[in-house]
Amino acid sequence: MASFVIEGGHKLCGEIIPQGAKNEALQIICATLLTPKEVTVYNVPDILDVNNLIQLMRDIGVEVIRKEINAYSFKAEMINLAYLGSDEFLKKCSSLRGSVMLIGPMVARFGQAMISKPGGDKIGRRRLDTHFLGIQKLGANFTYNTEREIYEIRAEQLNGTSMLLDEASVTGTANIVMAAVLAKGITTVYNAACEPYLQQLCKMLNRMGAKISGIASNLLIIEGVESLGGTTHTILPDMIEVGSFIGMAAMTRSELTIKNVSYENLGPIPDSFRRLGIKLEQRGDDIYIPEQETYEIESFIDGSIMTIADAPWPGLTPDLLSVLLVVATQAKGSVLIHQKMFESRLFFVDKLIDMGAQIILCDPHRAVVIGHNRNFILRGGNMTSPDIRAGIALLIAAMSADGTSRINNIEQIDRGYQNIEGRLTAIGAHITRVEER
């Protein structure tokens, strides 16, 4: 176990470059199983979840070569199918939620897959129904082994079909798309997720020889092909990290430039921070945040309290609500944060309340933040990170707080943020990693 010790009150200054997108990397790496040819991936983030998936790929027989910093080649020519049923493999899957996206490629190419119920953040119920129902409609059979607590999936031949997803699940859509590209016939997927990372997956598959149309819409049409070839792919910057850096600049009253953000793929993120009163400018493909002593939350046109809520793309990603919530604690005005998609993601606010924030947790999905307008500063404290996004929100709070804070269980932060203490210390933060014995 490790902790961060943060000395609050230090301003940031300079430039910072966001890492490659975690959520895209997990999809792209799983998709390399669809071909025996080499696939080279650039801008791979050096984070725990991605590194664990890369090791899992090696374990099942994929030839993985690290070509340079943040660049890997994958060649899934010889797969050890027997290992897929081993207790060791299934145990590793259970600690990595992204491993669920192995199902689509494995069933499509090899006709079988086994997986235990995957883990990940403790942020409430995260159903796998969309994954399973979609792949079942393509012709796969799912059985649950109660003795081993694993799912066994088999299919002699996947066949194209038409389906309406019960929710616009990003990983569910990715899994179904990866299965459908090698299915016989045409598959139509309505209510598909259309996040930039899903678009990236579809574009990469098309370069490999797939036939996917409707990319960037919620209706995907996939004409199955017999096989896929190799390609190269560059992962987008992580939009969640971009938003996190905007929040850090605002909370610490810092002037900061975030480089190479792929602005066109940020969707509503910049405007969501502007609604909290934060000034930011697009400069080419960079975002410049000027030093700002105060920022005031907007109201709706009729004068009612601002509400910021998550929604499927092109709505606001739920992964940034924790950051927006903590940033609102030092704004002037009030805002309702409505976390619609996960019922446990707001429970970290009790730690912010202990630091002096004025927050009313209405229910598991809604919190009202009453901004301090910097009339008093958050107090340093001891806290534990419950998940990746709450962890970064607590880090932002600690960086702006009066005094020293300690955040435990930072392995949760490491799952999604690459060398975050080193990168932030380089631009003025005072963060020390402490290894526990």
N, C-alpha and C positions, 0 to 999 in steps of 0.2 A: 504494500500500500504506500501511496505517496500523497503529499499535500503541497499546496501553494501557500507561501507566506507573502502577503501583499502589503506594502507600505503605501497607503493611500495619499491622494493629494498632489501627485506629480503629473504635470502636463506632458502630453505627447507632442512630437514635432517631427516633421519630415515626410517620408514616403514609405508606403508598405504595399506589398504585392499579395493579393489573395492566392491561396493554394488552389489546386485543382478540386473540382466538385466531388465530394464524397459520394453523394447519391448517384451521380452519373458513373463514377468509377466502378461501383458495385455492379451496376447493370452491364457495363461494357466488358468487364472481366468475365462475368458469367457467359456472355455472348460468344466469347472466343471458343467455347466448347462446341459451337455449331459447325466448325470446320477443322479438317486435319491440317490445313495450311497455316502459315505463320501470320499472326496479327500483332502489329506493333502499336503500343499505346503510349502517348506522351502526356505530360502534365499529370501524372498519377500522384495523388497526395500521399505523403509518408505519414499515415495515421494508423491507429491500432486496428480499426475495423477492416480497412483495405489491406493492410499487411497480413492480417489473419486469413482473409479470403485468398490472397496470393499464395500463402503457405498451403491452404486447403487445395488449391489447384495443383501445386507440386505433389501433394500427397496422393492425389488420384491419378497421377501419371502425366500431367501436362508439363512439357518442357518450358520452363520459365527462365528467361535470361534478362538480367538487369543490364541494359545497354548503356545507360548513363543515369545521372541523378533524375529521378522522377520519370524514367522511361523504361518500359519493359516490353519484351516480345513473348508471346504465348503461342505454343504449338501443341495442339491437342490431338496428336497423331495416334499415340498409344495410351489408351485409358485403361486403368486397372478397375474393371467393373466389379470384381470380387471385393475390393476395398470399400466400395460404396455401402456394403451391408455390414461392415465391421463396427464394433462398438466404439472404436477410436474415432472413426469418421463421424458417426452419428452424435457423439459427445461434442465434437468440435462444432458441428452444425447447430447444436442446441444453444451455444453461446454467441452465435452470430446470426442476426436476423437476415442479413443480406443473402445468406446461404439458401433461402427459400427460392431465389431466382435461378438456382441450379436445376430446378425441376423441369422447366420448359425446354432448355437446351438438351438435357440428358434424355428426356422422353422422345424429343423430336429426332435426335440422331441415333440413340442407342436402344430406344424402346423401353427403357426402364429407369427408375430413380427411386431412391429411398431417402427419407429425411425425417429427422426428429423435429418436434415443435421448436421453431427457432426462438432465440431470446432477443436481447436488445434492451432498449429503454423501458423503464417501468413508468409508462405514461398513460396507462389505461388499456382497455381492450383493443387489440389490433387483429381483426379477423383475417383468416386466410381463405374465407369462402370464395372471394372473387377469383383468386388464383385457381383453386380446385375446380370450381364450377366451370370456368372458362376452358381449362384443359380437359375436363371431362367431356364437354360438348364437342371437343375435337376428336374424341374417341378413346381417351385414356381411362383406365379403371383404377380407382383409388380404394385401397383397403387400409384399415387402421389395425395395427398389431398391438393389442392391448397389453400383451405380456412385455414387449420391448418398448412400448409407447412410441412407435414410429409409424410413419405413413409409407406404404409401398405403392408405387405407381407403375403401371405397365400398359403398353400399347403396341400391338403388332403393326398398326398403320394409323397415323393421324389423318383425318379428313377435314377439309374445309367446311365451314358452316357459318351461319349467321347468329350473332349473339348480342344481347343487350346487357351490359355489365350492371350489377346491382349497385355499384359505387364506382366512381372514377378513381380507382386505386392506381397509383403510379407503379408500384412494384407488381401489382396484379396485371396491369396492362402490359408491362414489360415481359412478364412471364408468358402471357398468352401470345404476344407478338413473336417471341423467340420460338415458341412451339409451332406457330402457324406458318412460319416462313418455309418449313420443310414438309408441311402437310400437303396432301393431295387435294388439289382444287382451290377454290377461292373462299377466304374467310372475311367476313365483315364484322367489325367490332364497333358497336355504337355505345356512346357514353364512355369512350376511351379517355384516359388521362392524356393531356397534351403539353405537359411541362417541357421546358427547353431540354432537360436531360433525356426525356423520352424521345423528343425530336432527334436528339443527337444519336440515340440508339438506332432509330429507324434509318437515319441517313447512313450510318456506318453499315448496317445490314444491307442496304441497297448497294453500297460500294462493293460489298462482298458478293453481290449477285442476286439478292432478294428483290422482290417486286412489291413494294409497299407504297400505296398512294394515300392521300388525305393527311399527310404529315402536318402537324400543327393544328389539326382540327380534332373534334371528338368523334369522328367517323373514320376509322382506318379500314382500308381494303387491302387484303394481302393475298396475292396470287402465289401459291406454293411453288417452290422449285425443287429440283432433285438434290442439289448440293450447293454449297457456298465456298467461296475462295478466300484468300487472305486479303489484308488491307492494312492501312495505317490510320490512326485516329488520334486526335488531340482533344483532351477533355477540357470543357469550359471552366472558367474561374468559378469558385464556389460562391453563389449568391448569398448564402447564409453568412459566410465569413465577411463578405462585403458589407452586409447590413450590420454585423457585429462591430466592425470597425467604425461605421458611421455613428453607432451608439456610443462607442468608447470616446470618440472625439467630442461629441456633445456633452457627455457626462463629466469629462475632465477639462472642459473649456479649452480644447486644443485646436490648433490649426494642423490639418492633416490632408495629405493627398493619397488616395487609394488608386494604384496604378492598374491598368489593363483589366478592367472589370467586365468587359463584354456588355456594355451599357444596354444594348438593344435586347439583351436577354434578361434584364432585371425586372421587367414588367412593372408591377405597382410598388415595388420596394422603395425607390427614391421618393415618390409622392406620399407614401405612408409616413416616412420620417418628416417630410415637409408639413404634414397635417399636425405634427407635434410642435411645429414652429422651428424646426431645424433648417438652417440654410445650407444648401449644397449646390454645387455647380458641376455640370458636365463639361469637361475640357478634353475634347477628343474622345478617347476611350477611358479617360480617368475621371474620378470624382474628387473635387476639391471641397473640403469643409473648412470654412473660416472659423477663427476663434470667436466664440459667442458666449457672452456672460449670461444671458437669459434667453429663454425661448418659450413661446406661448402657444398652448394647444388651441387649434381652431375649433369653432362651433359649427354645427350645421346651419344652413341658410336660415332656417326658422328660429335659430337661437338655441336649439336643444343641444344636450351634451353629445360630444363626439363619440362615436362607436367605431372601434377598429376590430374587425373580425376576420378570421381565416376563411378560405374558400378554395375549391379546386381551381387550378390555373385556367384562365388568367387572373384569378383572385390571389389574395395574399397568402403566401405559404405559412402554414402553422408553425414552422420551425423558427420564425422570427418574432412570434408574439411575446415570448419571454423577454427578448431584448427590448422590444418596444415598451413593454410594461415597466421595466426597470428605468428606462430613459424618461418615461413620463413622471417618475417620482420627483424629479427635480425641475419639471416644467411649471409654468404658470397656467392654472386651469385644471380641469378634470376630464377624464376619459374613461369609457367603459371598454374593457378588453374582453372580447367574447371568443373563447377558444371552443369552437364547435366540434372539432374532430376527435379530440382526446380528452377523456374526463378526469385525468389525474395530473395534467401538465401544469396546472396553476397552483398546486399544493406547495410549491417552493416559496410562495409569497410570505409565509409566516417568518421566514428567515429575513426577508426585507423589512417586515414590520419590526422585528427585533432590532434592526439597524436604524429604525426611526422613520421608515416610510409610512405614509398614511394610505392604507389600502383596505378596502372592504371586500372580502371574499364572499360573494353573494351565494355561490353554489360551485360545484366542481368545474363549471364551464365559464363563469363570469366573475370578473373582478373590477371594481371601481377604484381608480387611482386618483387621489387628490394631490395635485402637484404642490411641492414645497415652494416653488419659485426661488429656490436656493436661500430661503429665509433661515433654514438650518441645514447642516450637512449630515449625511448619513454617518452613523457610527461604525467603526470597525468591529468585527465580531468573528466568532468561530462558527463554521457552518459545514455542511456536507453536500456534495453535488449529487442530486438524485438522478439526473440524466444529462445528456450532452448539452442541450440547449439551455436548461436551467443552470447548468454549470457555468456556461459562458456569461449568462446574465448576472450570476452572483459575482463572477470575476470583474465584470464591468462596475457593479455596485461597489466592490471592494477598492477598485482603482480610484474611485471618486470619494471614498469615505475618509473621515477624520480618524487617523490612527492606523493600527495594524490589524489585518484580518488573516484568518487561516481558513482555507478551503480543503476539506478532506475528500477522499474518494475521487481524486482528480483523474483516475483512469477513465472515468466517464468523459471528461473533457478531451483526454488524449484520443478517444475513439473518433473524434470528429475534427480536431484542430491540431495542425502540424507544428510542433516545437513552438507553441504559442507563447510561452514565457520568454524564450530567446528572441523571438521576432518583436515582441512588445518592448522588452528591455532595450532593444537596439534603438527604439524611437522615444525612450524616456520613461517607461514604466519601471517600477521597482518590484519585481516578482522573483521569488526564490523558490526553487523546487526542493522539497525536503523528503528524502527517502526514509520510510519507516522500516524498522527492523522487526 
